[in-house]
């Protein structure tokens, strides 16, 4: 498969105030660690062999000796299933089964396509409920790993509601200000998707109260924000925070590259000095599937 060739027109590297750091493919030092960020997997029941694609991506990440795998949402396509509860459960059972067989832990985020509307609002499976049931994670949560704090937010509804905001404030209160932090979202904080592809600015693909949420991190050591939703690879650095929209495991919904971004995932290395190194990994997926869009 051809190597990725990046250009600003397809959002492959955009820098604000700081230049993007040179990428170092070398392994991290002994006291560092690595992880993978899989976003926009889009498991479905179409004739695209997507389950094997996910397995191939996982095997690739495992071969790089990552400590764990984060996902950036849109793990399964269930939001348009209406009342087809059986298919919704089957897709998430496949996802849980495949990720559960991995040799490393999975920490999933929820995306807009992961929401289920085929039950009454009072049902525990409504909206994020089915995601939570099958993944074993809440739709927003945090965890620590080797001195770093990871926060997974729910931006699937294109905003962070009051309950989640209160939880985040409490989580930050209980986290040392100097602790290096990574935030994971599906709908991004920052993106220039529309200017690059459509020649106009739009807030359609950022969550509506992103600035309010970002401001909660003032005075804290927010190193990295990992984003999904766009299926394009994009880097934006603002002040001391690196934002990366990490393409898509499925690229053009399992039908090949999307505006030049191949099927892939982000591999992140943290070295012993807490420096962040990263690269986009094309895991070698090939397809003859034609997307209906």
C-alpha positions in Angstrom: 0.0 0.0 0.0 1.3 3.5 -0.8 2.6 5.6 2.0 0.5 8.5 3.1 1.4 11.8 1.5 0.1 14.7 3.7 -0.9 18.2 2.5 -2.7 21.0 4.2 -5.6 20.7 1.7 -6.5 17.4 3.3 -5.8 18.5 6.9 -2.8 16.3 7.4 -0.8 18.8 9.4 -2.0 22.2 10.6 -0.1 24.2 13.1 -1.2 27.3 15.1 1.5 29.2 17.0 3.9 26.2 17.1 5.3 24.0 14.4 4.5 20.3 14.5 7.3 18.3 16.1 9.4 15.9 14.0 8.0 12.4 14.3 10.4 9.8 15.8 9.5 6.2 14.9 11.9 4.8 17.5 10.6 2.9 20.4 10.1 4.7 23.7 12.7 4.5 26.5 12.5 1.9 29.1 10.4 3.9 31.6 8.0 5.3 28.9 5.0 3.6 27.4 3.0 3.4 24.2 -0.7 3.3 23.3 -2.8 3.3 20.2 -5.8 5.5 19.3 -8.4 3.8 17.1 -11.2 6.1 16.0 -14.2 5.6 13.7 -14.2 1.9 13.3 -17.9 1.7 12.1 -18.7 -1.9 12.5 -21.8 -2.9 10.5 -23.4 -5.8 8.7 -22.6 -4.7 5.2 -20.5 -6.7 2.8 -17.3 -5.0 3.7 -15.5 -7.5 6.0 -15.2 -4.8 8.6 -14.8 -7.3 11.5 -11.7 -8.7 9.9 -10.5 -5.2 9.3 -10.7 -4.4 13.1 -8.9 -7.6 13.9 -6.1 -6.6 11.5 -5.8 -3.2 13.1 -5.6 -4.7 16.6 -2.9 -7.2 15.5 -0.9 -4.3 14.1 -1.2 -2.3 17.3 -0.2 -5.4 19.4 2.9 -5.9 17.2 4.0 -2.4 18.3 3.8 -3.5 22.0 1.3 -0.9 23.0 0.1 -0.9 26.6 -3.5 -0.3 25.7 -5.9 0.9 23.0 -8.2 3.9 23.2 -11.1 4.4 20.8 -12.4 7.7 19.6 -16.1 6.7 19.1 -18.3 5.5 16.2 -17.3 1.9 17.2 -20.6 0.5 15.7 -23.2 1.9 13.4 -26.4 1.6 15.5 -27.9 5.1 15.5 -29.9 4.5 12.3 -31.2 1.0 13.2 -34.5 2.5 14.6 -36.1 -0.3 16.6 -33.9 -3.1 15.4 -32.6 -4.0 18.8 -31.3 -7.4 17.8 -28.8 -6.0 15.2 -27.7 -3.3 17.6 -26.9 -5.9 20.3 -25.2 -8.2 17.7 -22.9 -5.4 16.5 -21.8 -4.5 20.0 -21.4 -8.1 20.9 -19.1 -8.5 17.9 -17.2 -5.4 19.0 -16.9 -6.6 22.6 -15.9 -10.1 21.5 -13.1 -8.9 19.2 -11.7 -6.3 21.6 -12.0 -8.7 24.5 -9.7 -11.1 22.6 -7.0 -8.5 22.4 -3.9 -9.0 24.5 -4.1 -5.3 25.7 -7.0 -3.4 27.4 -9.4 -1.3 25.4 -10.8 2.0 26.6 -13.6 3.1 24.3 -15.2 6.5 23.7 -18.8 6.9 22.5 -19.5 8.5 19.1 -22.7 9.8 17.5 -23.2 6.5 15.6 -22.9 4.5 18.9 -26.2 5.9 20.2 -29.3 3.8 20.2 -32.8 5.3 19.8 -34.9 2.1 19.3 -36.3 1.9 22.8 -38.3 4.2 25.1 -36.4 7.1 26.7 -36.9 5.5 30.1 -35.2 2.3 28.9 -31.6 1.8 30.2 -30.4 1.1 26.7 -31.6 4.4 25.3 -28.9 6.7 23.8 -25.6 5.7 25.4 -27.1 2.9 27.4 -26.4 0.1 24.9 -22.8 1.3 24.5 -22.3 1.2 28.3 -23.9 -2.3 28.6 -21.6 -3.9 26.1 -18.3 -2.1 26.7 -18.5 -2.1 30.5 -17.6 1.6 30.6 -19.6 4.7 31.3 -19.9 7.1 28.4 -17.4 9.4 30.2 -14.7 8.3 32.6 -11.1 8.6 33.5 -8.1 6.5 34.4 -4.4 6.8 35.2 -1.5 5.0 33.6 2.2 5.3 34.5 1.8 8.8 35.9 -0.5 10.2 33.2 -4.2 11.0 33.5 -6.6 10.0 30.7 -10.1 11.5 30.4 -12.6 10.1 28.0 -15.5 12.5 27.3 -18.9 12.0 25.7 -19.3 14.6 22.9 -21.6 12.3 20.8 -24.5 14.7 21.3 -22.3 17.6 20.1 -22.2 19.2 23.6 -21.1 18.3 27.1 -24.1 18.4 29.4 -24.3 19.8 33.0 -24.0 16.4 34.6 -20.8 15.5 32.6 -19.4 19.0 33.2 -19.9 18.6 37.0 -18.2 15.2 36.8 -15.3 16.6 34.9 -14.8 19.5 37.4 -14.7 17.0 40.2 -12.3 14.7 38.3 -9.9 17.6 37.8 -10.2 18.7 41.4 -9.0 15.3 42.4 -6.1 15.3 39.9 -2.8 17.2 40.6 -2.6 20.3 38.4 0.9 19.3 37.2 -0.1 15.8 36.1 0.2 15.2 32.4 -3.2 14.7 30.9 -4.7 13.3 27.7 -8.4 14.0 26.7 -10.3 11.8 24.2 -13.4 13.0 22.4 -15.4 12.0 19.3 -16.8 15.3 18.0 -13.8 17.5 18.2 -12.8 20.5 20.2 -11.0 22.1 17.2 -11.0 21.3 13.5 -10.6 23.0 10.1 -12.4 20.3 8.2 -14.9 22.6 6.6 -12.4 25.3 5.5 -10.1 22.7 4.0 -12.7 20.7 2.2 -15.5 23.2 1.6 -13.9 26.6 1.7 -16.0 27.8 4.6 -16.0 27.9 8.4 -18.7 25.9 10.3 -19.3 24.9 13.9 -21.1 21.7 12.7 -18.3 19.4 13.6 -17.1 20.8 16.9 -19.1 20.3 20.0 -21.0 23.4 20.9 -19.6 24.3 24.3 -16.0 23.3 23.5 -14.5 26.5 24.8 -16.3 26.3 28.1 -14.9 22.7 28.6 -11.4 23.6 27.3 -11.3 26.5 29.8 -11.7 24.0 32.7 -8.1 22.9 31.9 -6.5 26.4 32.3 -3.5 26.1 34.6 -3.3 22.4 34.1 -1.0 20.2 32.2 -3.2 19.2 29.2 -0.7 17.7 26.8 -2.8 16.0 24.2 -6.4 16.0 22.9 -7.3 13.0 20.6 -10.3 13.5 18.4 -12.4 11.5 15.9 -15.5 12.0 13.7 -13.8 13.6 10.6 -12.1 10.5 9.1 -9.2 12.8 8.1 -5.8 13.1 9.7 -5.3 16.6 11.2 -2.9 18.2 13.7 -3.4 21.6 15.4 -1.2 22.9 18.2 -2.5 25.7 20.3 -0.4 27.1 23.1 0.9 24.0 24.9 -1.8 21.5 23.8 -1.5 19.2 20.8 -4.9 18.3 19.1 -4.8 15.4 16.7 -7.8 14.2 14.7 -6.6 10.7 13.9 -8.2 9.6 10.6 -10.3 6.5 10.8 -9.7 2.7 11.2 -12.4 2.4 8.4 -11.1 5.4 6.3 -14.0 5.9 3.8 -16.4 3.6 5.7 -14.4 0.5 4.7 -14.2 1.6 1.0 -10.7 2.8 0.7 -8.9 6.1 1.5 -10.9 9.2 2.5 -9.5 12.3 0.8 -6.0 10.7 1.0 -6.2 9.4 4.5 -5.7 5.6 4.5 -7.3 3.1 6.9 -5.2 3.6 10.0 -4.7 4.5 13.7 -2.5 6.7 15.8 0.4 5.2 17.7 1.5 7.4 20.6 4.8 7.0 22.5 5.5 8.7 25.8 9.2 8.7 26.6 10.9 8.7 30.0 11.0 12.5 30.0 7.2 12.8 29.2 7.8 13.9 25.6 5.0 12.8 23.2 5.9 11.2 19.9 3.4 10.0 17.4 2.8 8.6 14.0 -0.2 7.6 11.9 0.0 3.8 11.1 -1.4 2.5 7.9 -2.2 -1.1 9.0 -2.3 -2.4 5.4 -6.1 -2.9 4.8 -7.2 -3.4 1.2 -10.8 -3.5 0.0 -12.9 -3.8 -3.1 -16.0 -2.6 -1.3 -17.8 0.4 -2.8 -19.4 2.7 -0.3 -23.0 3.7 -1.1 -22.6 7.4 -0.2 
